Amino acid sequence: MRYYALLLVVVVVVVAAVVVVMLLLFVVVFYRLYLNTKLANPKYTPTIFGRTMIINYTVTLKGLEDQLLSVIVGFERKELEENRERLIQETRLVTD
């Protein structure tokens, strides 16, 4: 009778350990934390930069001008815009 009780305790401990490991794996694989800030240039430590992915979604006047120029050239001179896009793709292939 004592062996069955000991065996039951061992089984319960093993199952609990498996559940804990599965939960930890779930958290590591599927957990994401998104933070945003209104600061134009936030200061983070090198440790933060090493452990996270910082994405800068800042909209600049130069970026908006480039997008507007691309749209206008696409309407006015379609072949010129296609050539520009092809050159950008070729440049990306060379740098990758």
Backbone hydrogen bonds in HBPLUS format (Angstrom, degrees):
<---DONOR---> <-ACCEPTOR-->    atom                        ^
c    i                          cat <-CA-CA->   ^        H-A-AA   ^      H-
h    n   atom  resd res      DA  || num        DHA   H-A  angle D-A-AA Bond
n    s   type  num  typ     dist DA aas  dist angle  dist       angle   num
A0005-ALA N   A0001-MET O   3.20 MM   4  6.51 155.2  2.26 145.7 152.0     1
A0006-LEU N   A0002-ARG O   2.92 MM   4  6.16 158.0  1.97 150.3 156.5     2
A0007-LEU N   A0003-TYR O   2.77 MM   4  5.92 156.3  1.83 145.4 152.7     3
A0008-LEU N   A0004-TYR O   2.84 MM   4  6.00 153.0  1.92 142.9 150.2     4
A0009-VAL N   A0005-ALA O   3.01 MM   4  6.26 154.1  2.08 144.0 150.5     5
A0010-VAL N   A0006-LEU O   2.98 MM   4  6.23 160.3  2.02 149.4 154.7     6
A0011-VAL N   A0007-LEU O   2.94 MM   4  6.15 159.4  1.99 149.4 154.9     7
A0012-VAL N   A0008-LEU O   2.97 MM   4  6.14 160.8  2.01 148.4 153.5     8
A0013-VAL N   A0009-VAL O   2.95 MM   4  6.16 159.0  2.00 150.4 155.9     9
A0014-VAL N   A0010-VAL O   2.97 MM   4  6.14 160.8  2.00 150.4 155.5    10
A0015-VAL N   A0011-VAL O   2.93 MM   4  6.10 165.1  1.95 152.3 156.4    11
A0016-ALA N   A0012-VAL O   2.95 MM   4  6.07 158.6  1.99 145.6 151.9    12
A0017-ALA N   A0013-VAL O   2.92 MM   4  6.12 154.6  1.99 145.9 152.9    13
A0018-VAL N   A0014-VAL O   2.94 MM   4  6.21 156.7  2.00 150.6 156.7    14
A0019-VAL N   A0015-VAL O   2.97 MM   4  6.21 158.3  2.02 150.2 155.9    15
A0020-VAL N   A0016-ALA O   2.98 MM   4  6.22 159.0  2.03 149.0 154.5    16
A0021-VAL N   A0017-ALA O   2.98 MM   4  6.20 162.4  2.01 150.4 154.9    17
A0022-MET N   A0018-VAL O   2.95 MM   4  6.13 158.8  1.99 148.8 154.8    18
A0023-LEU N   A0019-VAL O   2.96 MM   4  6.18 156.8  2.01 149.6 155.6    19
A0024-LEU N   A0020-VAL O   2.95 MM   4  6.19 159.1  1.99 151.1 156.8    20
A0025-LEU N   A0021-VAL O   2.95 MM   4  6.17 159.2  1.99 149.9 155.4    21
A0026-PHE N   A0022-MET O   2.96 MM   4  6.16 154.0  2.02 144.6 152.0    22
A0027-VAL N   A0023-LEU O   2.95 MM   4  6.22 159.3  2.00 150.2 155.1    23
A0028-VAL N   A0024-LEU O   2.93 MM   4  6.14 162.5  1.96 151.4 156.2    24
A0029-VAL N   A0025-LEU O   2.92 MM   4  5.99 161.0  1.96 150.6 155.5    25
A0030-PHE N   A0026-PHE O   2.88 MM   4  5.73 166.8  1.90 150.6 155.2    26
A0031-TYR N   A0027-VAL O   3.05 MM   4  5.00 142.4  2.20 129.6 134.5    27
A0048-ILE N   A0045-THR O   3.06 MM   3  5.33 120.1  2.43 104.3 117.9    28
A0049-PHE N   A0045-THR O   3.13 MM   4  6.53 163.1  2.16 155.2 159.6    29
A0050-GLY N   A0046-PRO O   2.90 MM   4  6.04 144.3  2.02 141.2 151.0    30
A0051-ARG N   A0047-THR O   3.08 MM   4  6.28 139.2  2.25 143.5 153.2    31
A0051-ARG N   A0048-ILE O   3.23 MM   3  5.28 129.8  2.50  96.7 109.2    32
A0052-THR N   A0048-ILE O   3.02 MM   4  5.95 125.1  2.33 148.2 160.4    33
A0064-LEU N   A0060-THR O   3.10 MM   4  6.40 157.0  2.15 148.1 153.9    34
A0065-GLU N   A0061-LEU O   2.91 MM   4  6.15 153.8  1.98 148.7 156.3    35
A0066-ASP N   A0062-LYS O   2.97 MM   4  6.23 157.9  2.02 148.8 154.2    36
A0067-GLN N   A0063-GLY O   3.05 MM   4  6.31 157.3  2.10 145.8 151.7    37
A0068-LEU N   A0064-LEU O   2.94 MM   4  6.13 163.0  1.97 149.9 154.6    38
A0069-LEU N   A0065-GLU O   2.87 MM   4  6.03 160.9  1.91 151.2 156.7    39
A0070-SER N   A0066-ASP O   2.98 MM   4  6.13 154.2  2.05 143.7 150.6    40
A0071-VAL N   A0067-GLN O   3.04 MM   4  6.34 154.8  2.11 148.3 154.4    41
A0072-ILE N   A0068-LEU O   2.98 MM   4  6.22 165.4  2.00 153.7 157.4    42
A0073-VAL N   A0069-LEU O   2.88 MM   4  6.00 168.9  1.89 153.6 157.1    43
A0074-GLY N   A0070-SER O   2.92 MM   4  5.97 147.1  2.03 137.5 147.3    44
A0075-PHE N   A0071-VAL O   3.10 MM   4  6.44 140.3  2.27 142.4 151.8    45
A0075-PHE N   A0072-ILE O   3.12 MM   3  5.21 126.6  2.42  96.7 110.0    46
A0076-GLU N   A0072-ILE O   2.86 MM   4  6.07 168.7  1.88 158.1 161.5    47
A0077-ARG N   A0073-VAL O   2.73 MM   4  5.28 152.9  1.80 137.9 147.3    48
A0080-LEU N   A0077-ARG O   3.15 MM   3  5.47 125.1  2.47 104.5 117.7    49
A0081-GLU N   A0077-ARG O   3.22 MM   4  6.58 156.8  2.28 154.1 160.6    50
A0082-GLU N   A0078-LYS O   2.98 MM   4  6.25 158.1  2.02 152.6 158.9    51
A0083-ASN N   A0079-GLU O   3.00 MM   4  6.12 151.7  2.08 139.5 147.0    52
A0084-ARG N   A0080-LEU O   2.99 MM   4  6.24 152.9  2.07 142.9 150.2    53
A0085-GLU N   A0081-GLU O   2.95 MM   4  6.22 161.5  1.99 151.7 155.9    54
A0086-ARG N   A0082-GLU O   2.95 MM   4  6.13 153.1  2.03 144.3 151.9    55
A0087-LEU N   A0083-ASN O   2.97 MM   4  6.21 157.1  2.02 148.1 153.9    56
A0088-ILE N   A0084-ARG O   2.97 MM   4  6.26 150.9  2.05 146.9 155.2    57
A0089-GLN N   A0085-GLU O   3.01 MM   4  6.27 158.4  2.05 146.9 152.2    58
A0090-GLU N   A0086-ARG O   2.94 MM   4  6.22 158.3  1.99 150.2 156.2    59
A0091-THR N   A0087-LEU O   2.93 MM   4  6.11 154.5  2.00 144.2 151.2    60
A0092-ARG N   A0088-ILE O   2.98 MM   4  6.23 153.2  2.05 148.0 155.0    61
A0093-LEU N   A0089-GLN O   3.01 MM   4  6.28 154.2  2.08 148.1 154.7    62
A0094-VAL N   A0090-GLU O   3.05 MM   4  6.29 152.3  2.13 146.4 153.4    63
A0095-THR N   A0091-THR O   3.06 MM   4  6.26 158.1  2.11 149.1 154.4    64
A0096-ASP N   A0092-ARG O   2.99 MM   4  6.05 142.5  2.14 144.7 154.1    65
